[in-house]
Structure formats: structure tokens, C-alpha cells
Amino acid sequence: MTSVEFIGMIGTQEVSEIHPAAGPVVDRDTVRRFVSAHEEGGFDKVLVGHSSSTPDGLQVAAYGAAHSERLGFLVAHRPGFTAPTLAARQYATLDHFSGGGRVAMHVISGGSDVDQRRDGDWLDKEQRYARTDEYLDVVRRSWYEPEAFDHEGEQYHVAGVQQEIRPLSSRIPIYFGGSSEAAFRVGGKHADVFALWGEPLAETAEQIGRVHAAAKNAGRTELPRISVSFRPVLGATEEQAWERAHAIRDAIVAAKGGHGSFTGTRMRESWGTAAGGAGGVGERSGPTNVGSQRLLAAAEKGEVHDRCLWTATAAASGAAGNSTALVGTPETVAQAMLDYVDIGVSTLLIRGYDPISDATAYGRDLLPLVRAEVARRSRHSSQKVSA
């Protein structure tokens, strides 16, 4: 591997599990601060989340692109609420306005029945993934098919599709989230990058194997790249990092309401389900998605795994979104990230509990360490090959 991709996350408010939503739902100054922190910090992209109650991600990304020069925007998208041909035009248009190569689609089939039904979607999980499969077939053909095409499927019937607006860049990447068998099957077929939440190394390697097996079963020779999401908690010393981590965990517990869910809809949704693709917003009896269930299972096995993966934040939040932490000095957390690179991860999606200040700290203290070591390994490997 010659490089690693870093993705952050932006929102229209600075909100997290320990920071309740405050002020206007769309705060343009906050969006600009988010964008600046990530662009100046050297992030490759930022994720713009999605839920049934939060601002439209494509418009947030368009505003962010207008206030940045090179930062990419990974826009979360739920198939089924927009016609695939229209979605293809929307993303291609944003690709043009952003200058090309700065737009990617993060496909979320939906992990919370409650949140899906707020937008009128009553399909079950298997039906949603079947819809996603067909949807992405049409989206890709709309982007890249040179001639007019027809499509007649179970969900979509279109005729004579030949779109004038196509991606300005050579390709709009498709990222795909999920941990169920259906997610592996559909994501293995379509994903350029398959996104996982931060589980222990052994469990992550097992999931990577399942993603790649699904891709091979779909007839692919170029396998999806792998993204893993974490919530790094940094400190100048190990003691300071763990002190901060425990303070964050205590704040999450203190912020919980009477049914084990966070008070404040926007706090739950903007930084829960929207951040990784599944999440259990509104699920009173526990999360229904496999990703959250897996994080809670890891938490039951122990609080600390491998080098410094901490599951207590996932347990405290009910694993609503990507919620496991990497705790330590920048050097320790960088090495932990490299452990995941060693098992085949190429993208690291990281966001903090203090969203903007943490993004600044990651760019200053963490990203350079990981990138320098990846570059050193690449040079060493090239030297060995040429020797």
C-alpha cells in the first residue's frame, strides 16, 4: 500500500453524544469551520451524514465544496427515496460544481426500521437490500452507459435513459455500509469501498474476508477497498488520554434519557446512524442492525481490545453509530491504526466527541504519523523489490 485515505465528518451543527444540539439547525459558520478544520488538517474527504430528520446532505456538501479547494465529500444516501436516475444527475451535477473528483456516494440501505418509516419506507431489511442492488445498477448505468438504455426490474422501470449530465471525474466512488449477510452480498457486488465499524482486529479481518468472498461470488476481480471507523481519544500522555476517555464515557451516560436513548433528536441522529450507515435510532428494545449488535458483543467481551480499542463508549451509547474509540497518545493511536492497515484497511474514518477541535488535533498530531509510516513502509518495500 502506498497511501491511506482519511475521512472525517461534518455537520450543520457542532453536536455529538456529549454535546447537545444548540442554535439553528443549519449554521453556515459551523459548516465552514468544519470544512476548514478538515481541509487544513489534511483529510481526504468528509462524510456528510443522513437521517430522516436532518438537513439534506447534497446541499450541505455543495455549500462545503464552495468553501473549500480540494476536500472531498462523501455524501450519505439512502436508496429508495429518490429515483436512481435523479440521484445520478444530482451527484453528477455536484461533481461538476465541485470541480470533479471531490464527490463520492455513501450508500446506506437502512438499519433502523423506525427511521425508515419516518420517510414512508415499510420494506424489511432483505427487501431494502434487494432494492439497493437494483438501484445501484441503474445509477451506474446512468453515469457511464454511452448509449440510451432501458431497465425493467422488480423496483424500477425506466426507458430511453441517456443523461446529459454525467460525472466530470472519471468515476464517482461508491462507499457501502453494513454488516449483515445482505449487506455483504450487495456491497460485495457494488462497493468501491466497503465501510465497517471499529471492531477488534480478529473480527475485522473476518469481516474483510466475507466482503471479499462476496465480491468474488459476484464475479469481481478488483475487490472492494476497506474502510474502518473509529472515535480516537488523544492525550499528551497515556494517562491523560485515558482520563479524557473516561470523562467522555461518563458524559455519554449522563446525557442518556429514560429509555437508554439520547435526549435531543438531532444529537442522536446527526452523529449516530448518519455516521456509519446503520445505527438504532428510536429502537427502544436495542439496536436492530447487525453492526451495532456486533459492537455491543465486542463490548461484552471486554473494554479494551488489541492495542487500544476501547468499547466502553459503544456500550454507553447503545452502539448508536460508529462508537468504539482508540485511546492513547498520537503515537499509540497511530500504531493501532497501522495494525488495521496491516490486515487490509485502506480508509480510516475518524471523528471526535469534540468534533471540530478533535478534527484539528487529528490533522496536526495523528494523520502525519500514520502517513509517514505508510510512506516509509512503501519505500522499504520498493527497495526490497528492486534489490
N, C-alpha and C positions, 0 to 999 in steps of 0.2 A: 504494500500500500504506500502510495506517495503522498497522500493527504488525508485529512479527516475533516468532515463538514460539521460546523457548529450552528445550531438553530436555537434562537431564543424565543420569547413570546411577548407580544404587545397586546394592549387593550385600550379601551377608550376611558378607563379609569385605572388608577393605581390601586388595585384591590387584590387580596389574596385571602387564604384561610385565616390569617391573623390580622388582616386589615379590612374592615367592613367598607362597603361601597359608600362613598360620600360625594357630594357635589353633583353636577349634571351627568346624565348617563353618557353623553358624548362630550368629552373635554378635549378640545383640539390641542391645547397646550400640553396636556398629558401625552397625547399621541405623539406629538413632536419630540417630547423628552424621551419617550420610549425609543423612538426611531433613532434619535441622536446617540443615546447610550449604546445601542447595539451596533450602529454603523461605526462609531468611533472605537468601539471595543473590538472590532474585527470579526463580528459574527457574519456568517454567510447569508443566513436567512432569519426571518422571524415568523413564527406561527401566528396566524390570526384565527382565533377560535370561533366556535359556532354553538349556539343553543337556540331553543325556540323563543327565548326572551331577550336576547342581546342584540346590539346593532349589527347590521349586515356587514359581513366580513369583506366582501369585494369592495364596498365603498370605503371601509376602513383602510384596506390595502392601497386603494387608489390615492387616498389622502397621504398615507405614509410614503408611497412611491414619489409623490410630488414634492415631498420634503426630504428626499434622500437622493444619493447619487448612484450607489452600487448595491445597496442592501436588497436581498431577495425577499419575496413574500410568499409564504406557504399558507394558502387560504383554505381553511376547513370547509368542506362541502358535503352535505347530505344528499345523496341521490334520491330522486323521487318527488321533490317539491318544485323542481324546475325541470322543464323538458330538456332532455340531453342536448338537443340541437341548440337551444337557447343558452344553456350553460357553456357549450363550446364557444359560442360567439362572445359571451361575457368574459371568459378567461382569455380568449384570443385578443379581444379589444384591450383588456388591461395589459396584456403582454406588449401591445403596440405603444400604449401611452407610457408605460414604464421604461421603454427603450429596448425591450427584448431581453430574454434570458433571466428576468427577475421574478417570474411568476411560476408557481407550482400549485397543484391541486392536492389537498389532503382529504382523501375520501373516508368518510365516516358513515357506515351503514346504519348505525344507531344502536346504543347499548341500553338505553333507558326507555321502556315502554311508556312511562309517564310523560317523558319529554317529547317523544314522538307523537303522542296523541294530542298534545297541545297544538300541533300543526295539522291535525286531522289524519295522521297515519296510523292505521289499525292493523297493519301487517305484522305477522310474527317474525322472529329473527330469521328463520330459514327463508321466508318469503322476501324479507328485506335484502338478504344477500343475493338471492336469485335476481331481484330487480337490479341491484348494483351491477351484477355481471353483465346483464343486457345493456344497462345504461352506459357503462364504460365502453362497450363495443361501439355504440352509436357516437359517443363523444369522440373517440379516437378516429373513427371514420370521418366525422365532420371536420376534424382538424387536418387530416392527412390524405384522405382519399382524393385522387386527382380528378376523377370523373364523378358525375352525378350518380347517386346510389339510392336504392330503396332498402328499407328494413321492415320486416314483418315478424314480430316476435310475440311473446306472451304479454309483455308490458307495453311495448312501443310499436307503433305503426307509422312510418314516415315514408314519403315518396319524393323522388327527384331532388334529394338533398345535394346541393353544391354551394357551399358557403363562400362568399366573397372575402369575409374576414377570417383569416387563418393565423396561426401563431407567427409572430415576427421572428422569433428564435426558431432554431431547427426542431425543438421539441419542448413541450410543456411537461415536466415530470409529474408523474402520479405517485403520491405517497399514500399508504394504505394502513389503517389501524385496525387492530382486533386480535383476539387470542383464541377464538373458538375454531372448531373444525371448519365451519362455513367460511370464517374469515381467512383461514389458511388456504382453502380451496380457491376462493375468488381472488384474494390478494396475490396468491401464488401465480395466478394467471395474468393479472393486470399490473401489479405494482412495479414501478421502477425502484421504489424504496419501501420496505415493509417496516412499520413502526411498532416497536414493543415498549412496554413499560419496564422500569428498572427492577428486575428480579435478580437473585443470586446468579453467579456465573454459570453454574451447572444447569440451572433451569433455563437460563437464557440460551445457552448452547443447544439445549434440547429443542427449544422453540425455533431457533435458526434452522436446525436440521429439518423440522417439519415444514417450514416455509419453503426451503429449497426443494424438498421432496415434492411438495405440491406444485411448484413451478415446473419441475421435470415431468410430472404427470400431465401437466398442461402442454407439454411439448416444447417448453422453452429451453434454449441452450444458454442464453445470457440470464443468470439468476438475479433475483432482486437483491439490491443492497439492503443493509440492515441499519435501522435507527433504534437507539435505546434512549429513554427519557429518565432524567434524574432531577433532584432538587438539591444541589450542592449547598452545604453549610460550611463556610470557611472561617478560619481563625488564624491569628498570627502564631499561635501555638496550638498543640493538640488540646490542651486543657481549655483554652478559650473557645475553640471550635465546639467542643462537646458541651461546654456551659451554654453557649448560644443555642445549640441544638435542643437541649433540654428545655430552655426557655421558650423556644418555638413550639415544642410539643405541648408544654403547659398552656400556652396561649391558644393553641388549637382546641384543647379540651375545654378551656374556659369559654370559648366562643360558641360551643355547641348548644343547640336548643334542646327542648324537652324530648324530642324523638330521635336524637342522635344525628340530626342534620343541622347544618349551619343556619343561623339566623341571617336573613337577608338573601333574597333570591339571587341577586346579581353576584354576591360573593360566591355562592355555591356554583353557579352556572358558568360565569365568565372564566373561572380558574379551576373548574372541576372537570366536567365532561368535555368542555370545549378544548381542553389542553391535550387530550390524548386520543379521543375517539370513542371511549365507552362511557364509563362513569355511571353512577347510580343516582342521579339527581331525582329526588322525590320518592325513592324506594324506601318505604318505612320498614320493611322486613329484611333489609340488607340488599346489597347490590345484585342485580340480575345478570350483569355481564361477566364473562369469564375472566377478563383482565383484572377487574377489581377483586374477584374471588381468589385469583392466584396471588395477588399482593397480600391479601389477608391470610392466606395459607402460609406464605413465607413468614409473615409476622408471628404466626402461632409457633413456628419452628424456632424462632429466636429473634432478638432485637438486632443483633449485629451479625452480618454475614461477610465472608471473604475479607477483603482488606478494610473496608469501612462503610459498607452498605448498611444503612440504618432503616429499619422497618417501622419504628415506633410512630413516626408521623403518618404512615399509611394506616396503622391501627387506630390512631387517634381520630383521623378524619373519616374512617369508614372506607378508605381507599377510593375516595371520590376523585378520580382522575389520577394522573401520574403523581405519586405522593411519597415515594421512597427517596431517602436522602443519601448523599455521600458526604461524610463528615470528617473534617481534618484540616490541616494546613493545605495551602495550594499544592504543595509538593505531594502530600499524601493523596489528595483527591485526583491530581493529575495521574499519578501512578495507578489509581483504581480505574480511571477511565481507560488508560492504556491496557489494563487487563481485559477490558471488553473489546478493545481494538484487536487484541491478540486472538480472540475467538471469532472474529469476523465482522465486528461492528465498524461501520464507516461513517455513521452520522450520530452525533450526540446532541440531543435536545435537552437543554438545561434552562431552568427558570427558578427564581428565588422566592422566598417568602416575603422579602422586602424587594419588590420586583425591579424597580429602576436602579436603586443603589446596588443591589446584588448583580445586576447585569453589568454595571460599571466595574465592579470588583472582579467579576469573571473575566471581562475583557482585559483588565490590567494585570491580574495575578494568575489566572488559570489557563486561559487559552494559549498564551505564548509558551507555557511549559509543555503542554501536550503537543503543540505543533512542532516545537523544536525537537522533541524526542522522536516524533514520527518522521521528520525530515532526516534526523541523524540515522535512524534505522534504514531509511530508504537509501541514503548514501552508502551505508555499510553494505547493504545487500547488493547494490550496483557494483561496488568494488569487488565483492566476492565473486560475482558473475564474470567480471572482466579479468579477474586474476587467472 
